[in-house]
Amino acid sequence: MINVLKLSKRFAVRRMGDSDAESILHLCSGNAQYYRYCEAEPKIEQLLDDLHITPPNISTSDKYYVGFYEDKTLVAVMDLIDGYPNADLAYIGFFMMDPTYQGNQIGTAIIGEVTGYLRSIGKTAVRLAIDKGNPQSTHFWKKNGFQIISEAKVNGWTKLVAEKSL
């Protein structure tokens, strides 16, 4: 079980729900490059689904869609799955920063705090998937110690499966 209050010392962290969908949409709407690579745009219906969808055989109690706040400002969102694809791992399904906070090492600091906490509770690695054609995402995750371990086809898209050993 993940204690979301321990995911960051710098930011207040809390689980997000349906009532937060508008603020998540606002944050996501500022990240045009990400959505350009996805050939999509952020929509409230998709964000509401994302708040609840889990990988196969994963309970919603193991899903932590969290917001990182500075005072009342939503700085970043993360979809964190405990125990996927196996009990020793965690999976980041989504991570996005408010664009006004990008480029200042804040995302790197958040990932460092989250992975440090996950290590402290016995996780051995964190895994995620990167859109293959997105150089910004690939650079960010590699800079933060994630290594590409495979490629996967998902709904017609090629994803780079990346992992960081803890």
C-alpha positions in Angstrom: 0.0 0.0 0.0 1.3 3.4 -1.0 1.0 6.4 1.4 0.5 9.3 -0.9 1.4 11.8 1.7 5.0 10.4 1.6 5.4 10.8 -2.2 6.9 14.3 -1.8 8.4 16.5 0.9 8.2 19.6 -1.3 4.6 19.3 -2.5 1.3 18.4 -0.9 0.1 15.2 -2.5 -3.4 13.8 -2.6 -5.5 11.3 -4.5 -7.6 12.9 -7.2 -11.2 12.0 -8.1 -13.9 13.0 -10.5 -14.3 16.4 -8.8 -10.7 17.2 -9.9 -11.3 16.5 -13.6 -11.5 20.2 -14.6 -8.2 21.1 -12.9 -6.6 18.0 -14.5 -8.0 19.1 -17.9 -6.6 22.6 -17.4 -3.1 21.3 -16.6 -3.2 18.8 -19.5 -4.5 21.4 -22.0 -1.2 23.4 -21.6 0.8 20.4 -22.9 0.2 20.6 -26.6 3.4 18.7 -27.6 2.3 15.6 -25.7 -1.1 15.6 -27.3 0.4 16.3 -30.7 2.3 13.0 -30.5 -0.8 11.2 -29.3 -2.8 12.7 -32.1 -5.4 13.6 -29.6 -6.5 16.5 -27.4 -7.4 16.3 -23.7 -11.1 15.7 -23.1 -13.0 15.6 -19.8 -14.5 12.2 -20.7 -11.1 10.6 -21.2 -9.7 12.1 -18.0 -12.6 10.8 -16.0 -12.0 7.3 -17.5 -8.3 7.6 -16.7 -9.0 8.3 -13.1 -10.5 4.9 -12.7 -9.1 2.5 -15.4 -6.6 -0.1 -14.2 -4.4 -2.7 -15.8 -5.7 -6.3 -16.0 -6.0 -8.0 -12.6 -5.3 -4.8 -10.7 -7.8 -3.5 -8.1 -8.7 0.2 -8.0 -7.3 0.2 -4.4 -3.9 -0.2 -6.0 -4.3 2.8 -8.3 -3.1 6.1 -7.1 -4.0 9.0 -9.4 -2.5 11.8 -7.5 -1.9 15.5 -7.7 1.1 17.4 -6.5 0.2 20.9 -5.2 2.1 24.0 -4.3 -0.3 25.9 -2.1 -3.5 25.6 -4.2 -1.8 25.2 -7.6 -1.8 21.9 -9.2 1.8 21.4 -10.3 1.7 17.8 -11.6 -0.4 14.7 -11.9 0.7 11.1 -11.8 -1.1 7.8 -12.3 0.8 5.4 -10.1 -0.1 1.7 -9.9 1.1 -0.4 -7.0 2.2 -4.0 -7.8 2.1 -3.9 -11.6 3.2 -5.8 -13.6 4.3 -7.8 -10.4 4.2 -7.2 -6.7 7.8 -5.9 -6.5 7.2 -3.1 -9.1 5.2 0.1 -9.4 4.0 1.5 -12.8 3.7 5.1 -13.8 0.8 5.2 -16.2 0.8 8.9 -16.7 2.8 11.9 -15.5 2.3 15.5 -16.6 3.5 18.8 -15.3 1.9 22.2 -15.5 3.9 23.8 -18.3 4.8 26.9 -16.2 6.7 24.5 -13.9 8.6 22.7 -16.7 12.3 23.3 -17.4 13.2 24.0 -13.7 14.1 20.4 -12.6 10.8 20.2 -10.7 9.6 17.1 -12.6 12.9 15.4 -12.0 12.6 16.3 -8.3 9.2 14.8 -8.1 10.3 11.6 -9.9 13.3 11.4 -7.5 11.1 11.7 -4.4 8.5 9.2 -5.7 11.1 6.6 -6.7 12.9 7.1 -3.3 9.7 6.5 -1.4 8.9 3.4 -3.5 12.4 2.0 -2.8 11.8 2.7 0.9 8.7 0.5 0.9 10.4 -2.4 -0.9 9.8 -1.8 -4.5 12.6 -3.0 -6.7 11.8 -1.1 -9.9 9.4 1.4 -11.5 8.2 0.8 -15.0 6.4 3.0 -17.6 5.7 3.3 -21.3 6.8 6.2 -23.5 5.4 7.1 -26.9 8.2 6.0 -29.3 8.0 9.2 -31.4 8.1 11.7 -28.5 11.6 13.0 -28.0 10.7 15.2 -25.1 9.3 12.3 -23.1 12.1 10.0 -24.0 14.7 12.5 -23.0 12.9 13.2 -19.7 12.6 9.6 -18.6 16.2 8.6 -19.7 17.5 11.7 -17.8 15.7 10.3 -14.7 17.4 6.9 -14.9 14.8 4.9 -16.9 16.2 2.5 -19.4 14.4 1.2 -22.5 13.9 -2.6 -22.0 11.5 -3.4 -24.9 9.0 -2.1 -27.4 5.3 -2.9 -27.4 2.4 -2.3 -29.8 -0.6 -0.8 -28.0 -3.7 0.1 -30.0 -1.6 0.7 -33.1 1.0 2.8 -31.4 4.6 1.7 -30.6 5.5 2.2 -26.9 8.9 2.1 -25.4 8.8 0.1 -22.2 11.2 1.7 -19.7 12.3 0.7 -16.3 14.3 2.2 -13.4 15.8 -0.2 -10.9 15.5 0.9 -7.4 
